[in-house]
Amino acid sequence: AQKVTQTQTSISVVEKTTVTMDCVYETRDSSYFLFWYKQTASGEIVFLIRQDSYKKENATVGHYSLNFQKPKSSIGLIITATQIEDSAVYFCAMREVGGSALGRLHFGAGTQLIVIP
Amino acid sequence: EAAVTQSPRNKVAVTGGKVTLSCNQTNNHNNMYWYRQDTGHGLRLIHYSYGAGSTEKGDIPDGYKASRPSQENFSLILELATPSQTSVYFCASGAPGLGGFQNTLYFGAGTRLSVL
């Protein structure tokens, strides 16, 4: 069963606006970690932001923030004041604490963001 | 700066041939991973390792072997390559532990493999 689902295949937004990318996950663990990674056009994959399930506050890093809705098993990525260089594929990922302690992540299929000038 | 280097960056192989993808990390991370990326599937885990001499099967290990001869190096081996293994392969390293930040993965630039 797929553990992490990103239903939005592609999103286009106008530069300087705000965009939200959706992600839902499945887990039986009471404690887990959620991540967003960005893959640029060159193929480089970099870590963006993390949410710990036991924290009620939504994580924020620069112009990235998360909308964590634990009862809905949802972790949305919000990018404010989008820039052209935000154009990329964004992956949601989850790690369950109850499983192997090897940092094994389950990834979603990704959402392509296109920022239009 | 964490560094994960993959080689080769591009590879064309023939069906039935042996392919070895190499990965080197200078992060001194215990954990290393091999993922493949295909359209519509995101990143899927093939094999992983928690230290020199260890390898574990991931979610899609069939047709692949892995080797971890040292802390720094982790190889993915396709003994008998098939066209279905045409994909982009990513190596990653990460620190062990249960803390959230320790689970951040550092990815290599990827290897594009075409099996004809």
Boltz contact constraints between the chains, C-beta under 6 A:
constraints:
  - contact:
      token1: [A, 33]
      token2: [B, 100]
      max_distance: 6.0
  - contact:
      token1: [A, 33]
      token2: [B, 103]
      max_distance: 6.0
  - contact:
      token1: [A, 43]
      token2: [B, 110]
      max_distance: 6.0
  - contact:
      token1: [A, 45]
      token2: [B, 107]
      max_distance: 6.0
  - contact:
      token1: [A, 47]
      token2: [B, 104]
      max_distance: 6.0
  - contact:
      token1: [A, 50]
      token2: [B, 100]
      max_distance: 6.0
  - contact:
      token1: [A, 52]
      token2: [B, 100]
      max_distance: 6.0
  - contact:
      token1: [A, 91]
      token2: [B, 42]
      max_distance: 6.0
  - contact:
      token1: [A, 95]
      token2: [B, 103]
      max_distance: 6.0
  - contact:
      token1: [A, 97]
      token2: [B, 98]
      max_distance: 6.0
  - contact:
      token1: [A, 102]
      token2: [B, 31]
      max_distance: 6.0
  - contact:
      token1: [A, 102]
      token2: [B, 50]
      max_distance: 6.0
  - contact:
      token1: [A, 103]
      token2: [B, 31]
      max_distance: 6.0
  - contact:
      token1: [A, 103]
      token2: [B, 94]
      max_distance: 6.0
  - contact:
      token1: [A, 103]
      token2: [B, 103]
      max_distance: 6.0
  - contact:
      token1: [A, 107]
      token2: [B, 42]
      max_distance: 6.0
  - contact:
      token1: [A, 107]
      token2: [B, 43]
      max_distance: 6.0
  - contact:
      token1: [A, 108]
      token2: [B, 42]
      max_distance: 6.0
  - contact:
      token1: [A, 109]
      token2: [B, 40]
      max_distance: 6.0
  - contact:
      token1: [A, 109]
      token2: [B, 42]
      max_distance: 6.0
  - contact:
      token1: [A, 110]
      token2: [B, 42]
      max_distance: 6.0
